Amino acid sequence: MTDMLAPAPVRGMLRFERIAPVLLVVAALLVYAAVAVSTRQPQYLTVDNFIQILARSIALGITAVGQTFVILLASIDLSVANLISAAAVLASVIMAGQPSMIVPAIAAVLVLGLVVGVVNGLVVARLGVNPLIATLGMAFIIQGCLSAFVNNFAGSVPEEFQAFAYGQVGPVPWSLVFLTALAVIAWFVLRFTKFGSDIYAVGGNPDAARVAGIKTWRVILAGHVICSLTAVIAGLYLASRLRSGAPWIGADGAYDLQSIAVTVIGGTVLSGGRGGIWGTMAGVLIFSLIDAIFNLTGLAAVVGVQGMLRGVIIVAAVAFYAVRSRKIVA
């Protein structure tokens, strides 16, 4: 009981030694990229190009922040990919190229995320449905609605809203600044607030958390709401980037599975209670660097190799954390 009531940094926070292997992988990929690119295209070894590499994973990073919250709760969300598509379509249709409709569109998208998050959270926390099944069912519902009403690009985004994806603060994209700010806020919430401490407690041992007086169902509900809200924000970003919405935007990027993958690579365990935002951001960086290396070295044309490498990294990361956990317990 005492351990469950300890502050988050003591009980479940992602410490440096836990994400050190992930940082080593990032460093190795950076070194390989430098060697590989310097022999072919040395002009790419600039700070600006590295910033652009990071910017390519904005949508994944935003989604992964929310996914981290639900996985810390020993839950999961497979509806985020279709929710991203729905958010992009809804925003584009409401905006219809009119700057005056930006605020109503954003409000409508946030309401959509809130509703989906509440439904997911209630089904999981109050009805006791396995989160894998609950969120997969929600994904099918959203996909069905999209298929019924939209089969191609829909609506358009005004130039003013495109600044979300293409605007810059000096050499740094607005979207990268936004992702960084979002990660910092999420880290602060998990590190310094009672809600963050409750997340680690519920994810680590829900029964003990319940005995300690924590309303576990409310924490799980809030975690799913956060995940859905980050998903619709990712949808807004993609609509801004593509200047329109389409029913396949989220699924085409496989943001549900990729957001889970980068979260797990970053050291957040699927059983809940251990992990953190910066490990997730390191996982996003790994995927971004892999994409950049394959593109710059021409290996992207080799079918399947990129996916195989990602799979190997995921399995290796999970195996490492599993072995490490057994040694600590022993």
Buried (B, 14 or more C-beta within 10 A) or exposed (E): EEEBBEBBBEBBBBEEEBBEBBBEBBEEBBEEBEEBBEEEEEEBEEEEBBBBBBBEBBBBBBBBBBBBBBBBBBBBBBBBBBBBBBBBBBBBBBBEBEEEBBEEBBEBBBEBBBEBBBBBBBBBBEEEBEBEEBBBBBBEBBBEBBEEEBEEBBBBBBEBBBBBBBBBEEEBBBBBEBBBEBBEEBBEBBBEEEBBBBBBBBBBBBEBBBEBEBBBBBBBBBBBBBBBBBBBBBBBBBBBBBBBBBBBBBBEBEBBEBBBBBBBBBBBBBEBBBBBBBBBBBBBBBBBBBBBBBBBBEBBEEEEEBEEBBEEBBEEBBEEBEEBEEEEEE
